[in-house]
Amino acid sequence: MHEPGSANVLNQDPPAYGSDSRSPDDYQNVQSYQLGVGPVTMKCPRCRKLITTSVAHKAGLAAWLACLGLTLMVCWPCYLIPFCLDDLLDVIHSCPACGVVIGTYPRL
């Protein structure tokens, strides 16, 4: 319950523009990079080093749908082939210096 004489946050004026106490160095410069099939040269958002991303492949929606399609078409001996084709696997980009996952390029 609201006590008389206490400050109500909703009725306070907002801080003046430019009165932020943080310096410009406290803000990260966020850049957008287009992740694709191959490695990308960029600045790591975690360690801030200039890197070329490491890429790894992981089964995603495209591989699972191809597996299901082969199984439903009675090609069950071939149902594992989509997991061996890089063109059907998602691409995971990570920083080789600090190991953080930067992003994923999904096939679907």
PEJO-V421018 format. One record per backbone hydrogen bond with DSSP energy under -0.5 kcal/mol. CO is the residue of the C=O (numbers start at 1). NH is the residue of the N-H. If there is no record, write none. Layout:
CO,NH + CO,NH
//
This chain:
3,6 + 7,9 + 8,11 + 9,12 + 16,19 + 23,26 + 24,27 + 28,30 + 29,31 + 33,35 + 38,36 + 40,42 + 40,53 + 42,44 + 42,51 + 44,48 + 49,44 + 49,51 + 51,42 + 51,53 + 54,94 + 56,92 + 58,90 + 60,64 + 61,65 + 62,66 + 63,67 + 64,68 + 65,69 + 66,70 + 67,71 + 68,72 + 69,73 + 70,75 + 71,74 + 75,78 + 76,79 + 78,81 + 80,83 + 81,84 + 81,85 + 82,85 + 84,86 + 85,88 + 85,89 + 86,89 + 88,60 + 88,63 + 90,58 + 90,92 + 91,93 + 91,105 + 92,56 + 93,102 + 93,103 + 94,54 + 95,99 + 100,95 + 100,102 + 103,93 + 104,106 + 105,91
//
